[in-house]
Amino acid sequence: MFKSLGNLASMMSQAQQMGGKLEEVNQQLALERVTGESGAGLVCVEMNGLGEVIQVSIDQNLFGKKDAELMEDLVRAAVNNAKDKTKEVHARLTREMTAGMNIPGLEQALEQFGNQAD
């Protein structure tokens, strides 16, 4: 019986350590940058490692300068909005799949996951 309690305590400790490491990973991901492009560089999107769009660049030859800036902002906002919605779906499905399970810290983790875009 005491061995089982020791194993449970060890598992809880490991879960807490993993939570801390996941937070560190998220912080590092927020600093990482990747760039995708299409049309031989006519359209470029810069994202951080969390999948948040940082910047959209559209070659001004495709539009006037003013139109390109507006389009860049609209594309960035639309992509980030869609990404936020995927987080909501992910959290909802995780809640449904784990309903009735007593997983310590799960609800808090899901709340933080949904708030990363804020």
Steps between C-alpha positions, in 0.01 A plus 500: 500500500775748591686414181191596298477830685868562429445428131204737493703775668781443251256523208356825638848645541590404144178656371585827677852495356361434155263796537796725579694368204200553271483861614869542414440344158208738438716799592771386259243431227370855537852628415562271202423634151423322174410646160282345233469639153304451182506641150880501493508733800212727397319407823690423823363410844714509815378295796634421843541144621154509658348545155405865551538721194747778573513667161357466150682655204338539158708631212379851418506420129189288559311801642556864573707568815197593709302195383792267578530626859127456561504152343801398713319603819178328396675173407697498828185560704299237312768232537543570871120497546476159334787373716321621816192306394705183456621541861139519616413184305807322638408591858135396450592163351758436772237575765255263330758223470609531863151549650470305823875455535663660800816640342664751736570835335331416167234769518759762596722391211209524256414848625861612451507339156197702397646822639835481320368712215413786735 
